Amino acid sequence: MDELKIFKALGNETRLNILLWLKNSKENFEPQIHLSIMNDFQEGVCLGSIRKKAELSQSTISGFLSVLEEAELVEIRKIGQYTYFRRNEQTIKEIAEWMKLEL
């Protein structure tokens, strides 16, 4: 876990919003039709759905998601031509524990 990368990733309002939206993906996004074949990647949301909710270009959202991935705050799964993202709950748990103990 790289705390500095995590805090940098969370320092952008849209990246933070993406993590908040993904926390309750079923409430914040339309049903993800391709996930029915991926039982091991529940709560995943395709890049297009995230782009639509954020109302930004696909390239901008891709950049934001790359930063979140590099900080290990999201997990990624490709299904055909679609890329799905979900929160990495393990990293989020670790950073919360680190903050509790160290800050």
MODELLER restraints for C-alpha pairs under 7 A, 6 or more apart:
rsr = mdl.restraints
at = mdl.atoms
rsr.add(forms.Gaussian(group=physical.xy_distance, feature=features.Distance(at['CA:2:A'], at['CA:71:A']), mean=6.84, stdev=0.5))
rsr.add(forms.Gaussian(group=physical.xy_distance, feature=features.Distance(at['CA:5:A'], at['CA:71:A']), mean=5.22, stdev=0.5))
rsr.add(forms.Gaussian(group=physical.xy_distance, feature=features.Distance(at['CA:6:A'], at['CA:71:A']), mean=5.07, stdev=0.5))
rsr.add(forms.Gaussian(group=physical.xy_distance, feature=features.Distance(at['CA:9:A'], at['CA:15:A']), mean=6.67, stdev=0.5))
rsr.add(forms.Gaussian(group=physical.xy_distance, feature=features.Distance(at['CA:9:A'], at['CA:67:A']), mean=6.06, stdev=0.5))
rsr.add(forms.Gaussian(group=physical.xy_distance, feature=features.Distance(at['CA:9:A'], at['CA:68:A']), mean=5.90, stdev=0.5))
rsr.add(forms.Gaussian(group=physical.xy_distance, feature=features.Distance(at['CA:9:A'], at['CA:71:A']), mean=6.77, stdev=0.5))
rsr.add(forms.Gaussian(group=physical.xy_distance, feature=features.Distance(at['CA:10:A'], at['CA:16:A']), mean=5.21, stdev=0.5))
rsr.add(forms.Gaussian(group=physical.xy_distance, feature=features.Distance(at['CA:15:A'], at['CA:64:A']), mean=5.98, stdev=0.5))
rsr.add(forms.Gaussian(group=physical.xy_distance, feature=features.Distance(at['CA:19:A'], at['CA:87:A']), mean=6.58, stdev=0.5))
rsr.add(forms.Gaussian(group=physical.xy_distance, feature=features.Distance(at['CA:21:A'], at['CA:28:A']), mean=5.83, stdev=0.5))
rsr.add(forms.Gaussian(group=physical.xy_distance, feature=features.Distance(at['CA:22:A'], at['CA:86:A']), mean=6.21, stdev=0.5))
rsr.add(forms.Gaussian(group=physical.xy_distance, feature=features.Distance(at['CA:22:A'], at['CA:87:A']), mean=6.27, stdev=0.5))
rsr.add(forms.Gaussian(group=physical.xy_distance, feature=features.Distance(at['CA:23:A'], at['CA:87:A']), mean=6.92, stdev=0.5))
rsr.add(forms.Gaussian(group=physical.xy_distance, feature=features.Distance(at['CA:25:A'], at['CA:43:A']), mean=5.97, stdev=0.5))
rsr.add(forms.Gaussian(group=physical.xy_distance, feature=features.Distance(at['CA:29:A'], at['CA:49:A']), mean=6.64, stdev=0.5))
rsr.add(forms.Gaussian(group=physical.xy_distance, feature=features.Distance(at['CA:32:A'], at['CA:45:A']), mean=6.40, stdev=0.5))
rsr.add(forms.Gaussian(group=physical.xy_distance, feature=features.Distance(at['CA:43:A'], at['CA:86:A']), mean=6.16, stdev=0.5))
rsr.add(forms.Gaussian(group=physical.xy_distance, feature=features.Distance(at['CA:44:A'], at['CA:84:A']), mean=5.44, stdev=0.5))
rsr.add(forms.Gaussian(group=physical.xy_distance, feature=features.Distance(at['CA:44:A'], at['CA:85:A']), mean=5.03, stdev=0.5))
rsr.add(forms.Gaussian(group=physical.xy_distance, feature=features.Distance(at['CA:44:A'], at['CA:86:A']), mean=4.60, stdev=0.5))
rsr.add(forms.Gaussian(group=physical.xy_distance, feature=features.Distance(at['CA:45:A'], at['CA:84:A']), mean=5.00, stdev=0.5))
rsr.add(forms.Gaussian(group=physical.xy_distance, feature=features.Distance(at['CA:45:A'], at['CA:85:A']), mean=5.24, stdev=0.5))
rsr.add(forms.Gaussian(group=physical.xy_distance, feature=features.Distance(at['CA:45:A'], at['CA:86:A']), mean=6.40, stdev=0.5))
rsr.add(forms.Gaussian(group=physical.xy_distance, feature=features.Distance(at['CA:46:A'], at['CA:82:A']), mean=6.52, stdev=0.5))
rsr.add(forms.Gaussian(group=physical.xy_distance, feature=features.Distance(at['CA:46:A'], at['CA:83:A']), mean=5.48, stdev=0.5))
rsr.add(forms.Gaussian(group=physical.xy_distance, feature=features.Distance(at['CA:46:A'], at['CA:84:A']), mean=4.12, stdev=0.5))
rsr.add(forms.Gaussian(group=physical.xy_distance, feature=features.Distance(at['CA:46:A'], at['CA:85:A']), mean=6.21, stdev=0.5))
rsr.add(forms.Gaussian(group=physical.xy_distance, feature=features.Distance(at['CA:47:A'], at['CA:83:A']), mean=5.99, stdev=0.5))
rsr.add(forms.Gaussian(group=physical.xy_distance, feature=features.Distance(at['CA:47:A'], at['CA:84:A']), mean=6.10, stdev=0.5))
rsr.add(forms.Gaussian(group=physical.xy_distance, feature=features.Distance(at['CA:51:A'], at['CA:57:A']), mean=6.51, stdev=0.5))
rsr.add(forms.Gaussian(group=physical.xy_distance, feature=features.Distance(at['CA:51:A'], at['CA:58:A']), mean=5.89, stdev=0.5))
rsr.add(forms.Gaussian(group=physical.xy_distance, feature=features.Distance(at['CA:51:A'], at['CA:61:A']), mean=5.93, stdev=0.5))
rsr.add(forms.Gaussian(group=physical.xy_distance, feature=features.Distance(at['CA:68:A'], at['CA:74:A']), mean=5.85, stdev=0.5))
rsr.add(forms.Gaussian(group=physical.xy_distance, feature=features.Distance(at['CA:69:A'], at['CA:75:A']), mean=6.58, stdev=0.5))
rsr.add(forms.Gaussian(group=physical.xy_distance, feature=features.Distance(at['CA:72:A'], at['CA:88:A']), mean=6.73, stdev=0.5))
rsr.add(forms.Gaussian(group=physical.xy_distance, feature=features.Distance(at['CA:72:A'], at['CA:91:A']), mean=6.50, stdev=0.5))
rsr.add(forms.Gaussian(group=physical.xy_distance, feature=features.Distance(at['CA:73:A'], at['CA:87:A']), mean=5.98, stdev=0.5))
rsr.add(forms.Gaussian(group=physical.xy_distance, feature=features.Distance(at['CA:73:A'], at['CA:88:A']), mean=5.07, stdev=0.5))
rsr.add(forms.Gaussian(group=physical.xy_distance, feature=features.Distance(at['CA:73:A'], at['CA:91:A']), mean=6.09, stdev=0.5))
rsr.add(forms.Gaussian(group=physical.xy_distance, feature=features.Distance(at['CA:73:A'], at['CA:92:A']), mean=6.63, stdev=0.5))
rsr.add(forms.Gaussian(group=physical.xy_distance, feature=features.Distance(at['CA:74:A'], at['CA:85:A']), mean=6.30, stdev=0.5))
rsr.add(forms.Gaussian(group=physical.xy_distance, feature=features.Distance(at['CA:74:A'], at['CA:86:A']), mean=5.43, stdev=0.5))
rsr.add(forms.Gaussian(group=physical.xy_distance, feature=features.Distance(at['CA:74:A'], at['CA:87:A']), mean=4.37, stdev=0.5))
rsr.add(forms.Gaussian(group=physical.xy_distance, feature=features.Distance(at['CA:74:A'], at['CA:88:A']), mean=4.68, stdev=0.5))
rsr.add(forms.Gaussian(group=physical.xy_distance, feature=features.Distance(at['CA:75:A'], at['CA:85:A']), mean=5.63, stdev=0.5))
rsr.add(forms.Gaussian(group=physical.xy_distance, feature=features.Distance(at['CA:75:A'], at['CA:86:A']), mean=5.41, stdev=0.5))
rsr.add(forms.Gaussian(group=physical.xy_distance, feature=features.Distance(at['CA:75:A'], at['CA:87:A']), mean=6.10, stdev=0.5))
rsr.add(forms.Gaussian(group=physical.xy_distance, feature=features.Distance(at['CA:75:A'], at['CA:88:A']), mean=5.59, stdev=0.5))
rsr.add(forms.Gaussian(group=physical.xy_distance, feature=features.Distance(at['CA:76:A'], at['CA:83:A']), mean=6.89, stdev=0.5))
rsr.add(forms.Gaussian(group=physical.xy_distance, feature=features.Distance(at['CA:76:A'], at['CA:84:A']), mean=5.66, stdev=0.5))
rsr.add(forms.Gaussian(group=physical.xy_distance, feature=features.Distance(at['CA:76:A'], at['CA:85:A']), mean=4.74, stdev=0.5))
rsr.add(forms.Gaussian(group=physical.xy_distance, feature=features.Distance(at['CA:76:A'], at['CA:86:A']), mean=6.77, stdev=0.5))
rsr.add(forms.Gaussian(group=physical.xy_distance, feature=features.Distance(at['CA:77:A'], at['CA:83:A']), mean=5.84, stdev=0.5))
rsr.add(forms.Gaussian(group=physical.xy_distance, feature=features.Distance(at['CA:77:A'], at['CA:84:A']), mean=5.20, stdev=0.5))
rsr.add(forms.Gaussian(group=physical.xy_distance, feature=features.Distance(at['CA:77:A'], at['CA:85:A']), mean=6.59, stdev=0.5))
rsr.add(forms.Gaussian(group=physical.xy_distance, feature=features.Distance(at['CA:78:A'], at['CA:84:A']), mean=6.11, stdev=0.5))
